[in-house]
Amino acid sequence: MENKYKVLVVDDEEDLCEILKFNLCAEGYDVETASSAEEALGKDVENFDLLLLDVMMGGMSGFVMARKLKENPATAHIPVIFVTAKDTENDTVTGFGLGADDYISKPFSVREVMLRIRAVLRRTSKKQVAGHADILEYDGLLLDLGRKTVCVDGKDVPFTRTEFEILRLLLSERGRVFSRQQLIDRIWLKDVIVLDRTVDVNMTRVRKKIGRFSKCIVTRHGFGYIFEG
């Protein structure tokens, strides 16, 4: 992989560091780990493209480390994803208040971490890395357009091709209303006869599969469907 992204994983759980490093390296990232904030700050942090940073560690906390990085012009631009067992609203607000780019609560799936890293790098970096740009996300809803997979709050959810394309279209053009006929024209094969009822049935399945995000797909009576959020 050309133009490898450099990722620094900071967590006092050594086993977790090794798991994340193994999987990130398998995805083509250049990865280093640190078991404490103090150890991490001893590295050339300004050379990394992203930090995975645990909040609760012995010694300096992840929040304190993040504050130091954001106060330093040489490291203020580096995106930070907090990885932590703490998931209260106050902790989340604190993390984002420090300039965090994302916040993942333990326990998490490695798949979720990979998707969130790609999404953050896609937003924040100018590098172009093959296979890592095709991510659509909305909060905890992530679509990998290359692999045709859907992740809902850290869990992979199986989608049919039609269901995936419906969600991809609505999510990629959030705020736009699509009539049933427009959905049929954009998603179904041209030589297939599709009834309005077929669109509605598939939309119901999509809503069921995306859980708490189902409320984001709104029916505008007389017009069609829209993803609002």
C-alpha positions as CSV (number, residue, x, y, z in Angstrom):
1,M,0.0,0.0,0.0
2,E,1.3,3.4,-1.0
3,N,1.1,6.4,1.4
4,K,0.5,4.2,4.4
5,Y,-1.4,5.8,7.3
6,K,0.5,5.8,10.6
7,V,-1.6,4.9,13.6
8,L,-0.6,5.1,17.2
9,V,-2.6,2.9,19.6
10,V,-2.4,4.0,23.3
11,D,-3.9,1.6,25.8
12,D,-2.7,0.0,29.1
13,E,-4.3,-3.3,28.1
14,E,-1.3,-4.9,26.2
15,D,-3.5,-7.7,24.8
16,L,-5.9,-5.2,23.3
17,C,-3.0,-3.2,21.8
18,E,-1.6,-6.3,20.1
19,I,-5.1,-7.3,18.7
20,L,-5.6,-3.8,17.3
21,K,-2.1,-3.7,15.9
22,F,-2.4,-7.1,14.2
23,N,-5.7,-6.1,12.6
24,L,-4.6,-2.6,11.6
25,C,-1.4,-4.0,10.1
26,A,-3.5,-6.5,8.1
27,E,-5.4,-3.6,6.7
28,G,-2.2,-2.0,5.5
29,Y,-1.6,0.6,8.3
30,D,1.8,1.4,9.8
31,V,1.1,0.9,13.5
32,E,2.9,1.6,16.8
33,T,1.6,1.0,20.3
34,A,2.2,2.5,23.7
35,S,1.0,1.2,27.1
36,S,0.7,4.7,28.7
37,A,0.2,8.3,27.7
38,E,3.6,9.1,29.0
39,E,5.2,6.5,26.7
40,A,3.2,7.8,23.8
41,L,4.3,11.4,24.4
42,G,7.9,10.2,24.2
43,K,7.3,9.2,20.6
44,D,7.3,11.5,17.6
45,V,3.6,11.9,17.8
46,E,3.5,14.6,15.1
47,N,4.4,11.9,12.5
48,F,1.2,9.9,13.1
49,D,-2.0,10.3,11.0
50,L,-4.3,9.1,13.8
51,L,-4.4,8.2,17.5
52,L,-6.5,5.5,19.1
53,L,-6.4,6.7,22.7
54,D,-7.8,5.0,25.8
55,V,-9.2,7.3,28.4
56,M,-8.7,5.4,31.7
57,M,-5.0,4.6,32.1
58,G,-2.7,4.5,35.1
59,G,-0.9,7.8,35.3
60,M,-1.9,10.4,32.8
61,S,-5.4,9.9,31.4
62,G,-6.3,9.9,27.8
63,F,-8.2,13.2,28.2
64,V,-5.1,14.9,29.7
65,M,-2.9,13.6,26.9
66,A,-5.4,14.8,24.2
67,R,-5.5,18.2,25.8
68,K,-1.7,18.4,25.6
69,L,-1.7,17.4,21.9
70,K,-4.4,19.9,21.0
71,E,-2.5,22.7,22.8
72,N,0.6,21.9,20.7
73,P,0.5,23.4,17.2
74,A,2.6,20.5,15.9
75,T,0.1,17.9,17.0
76,A,-3.2,19.8,17.2
77,H,-4.2,18.6,13.7
78,I,-3.9,14.9,14.5
79,P,-7.3,13.2,14.6
80,V,-8.1,11.3,17.9
81,I,-10.5,8.5,18.5
82,F,-11.1,7.7,22.1
83,V,-11.4,4.0,22.9
84,T,-12.8,3.5,26.4
85,A,-15.0,1.5,28.8
86,K,-16.5,4.8,30.0
87,D,-19.6,5.6,27.9
88,T,-21.5,8.1,30.0
89,E,-22.8,11.2,28.4
90,N,-20.5,13.5,30.4
91,D,-17.4,11.5,29.2
92,T,-18.6,11.7,25.6
93,V,-19.1,15.4,25.9
94,T,-15.7,15.8,27.5
95,G,-14.1,13.8,24.7
96,F,-15.6,15.8,21.9
97,G,-15.0,19.0,23.8
98,L,-11.3,18.2,23.6
99,G,-11.5,17.9,19.8
100,A,-12.0,14.1,19.5
101,D,-13.0,12.9,16.1
102,D,-14.9,9.9,17.3
103,Y,-15.6,7.9,20.5
104,I,-15.8,4.1,20.7
105,S,-17.0,2.4,23.9
106,K,-15.7,-1.0,25.0
107,P,-16.5,-3.7,24.4
108,F,-16.3,-3.1,20.7
109,S,-15.9,-5.2,17.6
110,V,-12.6,-4.9,15.7
111,R,-14.7,-4.5,12.6
112,E,-16.3,-1.3,14.1
113,V,-12.9,0.1,14.9
114,M,-11.6,-0.5,11.4
115,L,-14.6,1.2,9.8
116,R,-14.5,4.2,12.2
117,I,-10.8,4.7,11.5
118,R,-11.4,4.7,7.8
119,A,-14.2,7.1,8.1
120,V,-12.2,9.6,10.3
121,L,-9.2,9.4,8.0
122,R,-11.4,9.9,4.9
123,R,-12.7,13.1,6.5
124,T,-9.4,14.4,7.9
125,S,-6.6,13.3,5.6
126,K,-5.6,14.3,2.1
127,K,-3.9,10.9,1.5
128,Q,-5.5,8.6,-1.0
129,V,-5.3,5.0,0.0
130,A,-6.9,2.3,-2.2
131,G,-9.8,0.6,-0.6
132,H,-10.1,2.9,2.4
133,A,-12.2,5.7,1.0
134,D,-15.4,4.0,0.2
135,I,-17.1,4.5,3.6
136,L,-20.5,6.1,4.3
137,E,-21.3,6.8,7.9
138,Y,-23.9,8.4,10.1
139,D,-23.2,8.2,13.8
140,G,-23.0,4.4,14.5
141,L,-24.3,3.4,11.1
142,L,-21.5,2.6,8.7
143,L,-21.6,1.3,5.1
144,D,-18.5,-0.2,3.5
145,L,-19.2,0.4,-0.2
146,G,-16.3,-1.6,-1.4
147,R,-17.1,-4.7,0.6
148,K,-20.9,-4.1,0.5
149,T,-21.3,-4.5,4.3
150,V,-23.3,-2.7,6.9
151,C,-22.2,-2.2,10.5
152,V,-24.8,-1.0,13.0
153,D,-23.4,0.2,16.4
154,G,-20.5,-2.1,16.0
155,K,-22.4,-5.2,14.8
156,D,-22.3,-6.5,11.2
157,V,-25.8,-6.8,9.9
158,P,-26.5,-8.9,6.7
159,F,-28.2,-7.0,3.9
160,T,-29.5,-8.2,0.5
161,R,-28.2,-6.3,-2.5
162,T,-31.5,-4.4,-2.8
163,E,-31.6,-3.4,0.8
164,F,-28.0,-2.3,0.7
165,E,-28.6,-0.1,-2.4
166,I,-31.7,1.5,-0.8
167,L,-29.7,2.4,2.3
168,R,-26.7,3.5,0.3
169,L,-28.8,5.8,-1.8
170,L,-30.7,7.4,1.1
171,L,-27.6,7.8,3.2
172,S,-25.4,9.2,0.4
173,E,-28.0,11.8,-0.4
174,R,-29.4,12.7,3.0
175,G,-32.1,15.3,3.1
176,R,-33.4,14.4,-0.4
177,V,-36.8,12.9,-0.9
178,F,-36.9,9.9,-3.3
179,S,-40.2,8.8,-4.8
180,R,-40.9,5.1,-5.2
181,Q,-40.4,5.4,-8.9
182,Q,-37.1,7.1,-8.5
183,L,-36.0,4.3,-6.1
184,I,-37.1,1.7,-8.7
185,D,-35.2,3.5,-11.5
186,R,-32.0,3.8,-9.4
187,I,-31.9,0.4,-7.7
188,W,-33.8,-2.3,-9.6
189,L,-32.7,-3.8,-12.9
190,K,-34.4,-2.3,-16.0
191,D,-36.0,-5.5,-17.2
192,V,-37.6,-6.3,-13.8
193,I,-41.2,-5.3,-13.1
194,V,-41.3,-3.7,-9.6
195,L,-44.5,-2.6,-7.8
196,D,-44.7,0.2,-5.3
197,R,-45.5,-2.4,-2.7
198,T,-42.2,-4.1,-3.3
199,V,-40.4,-0.8,-2.5
200,D,-42.4,-0.5,0.7
201,V,-41.6,-4.0,1.8
202,N,-37.9,-3.6,1.3
203,M,-37.9,-0.2,3.1
204,T,-39.6,-1.9,6.1
205,R,-36.8,-4.5,6.1
206,V,-34.1,-1.9,5.9
207,R,-35.7,0.0,8.9
208,K,-35.9,-3.2,10.9
209,K,-32.2,-4.0,10.3
210,I,-30.8,-0.6,11.2
211,G,-32.4,-0.5,14.7
212,R,-32.3,2.9,16.4
213,F,-31.6,4.6,13.1
214,S,-34.9,3.4,11.6
215,K,-36.5,6.7,12.8
216,C,-34.1,8.5,10.4
217,I,-35.9,7.0,7.3
218,V,-39.0,9.2,7.1
219,T,-42.0,8.6,4.9
220,R,-43.2,11.8,3.3
221,H,-46.8,10.9,2.3
222,G,-47.5,11.7,-1.3
223,F,-43.8,12.2,-2.0
224,G,-41.6,9.3,-1.0
225,Y,-38.8,8.5,1.5
226,I,-36.0,10.6,3.0
227,F,-33.1,10.0,5.3
228,E,-33.1,12.8,7.9
229,G,-30.4,13.4,10.5
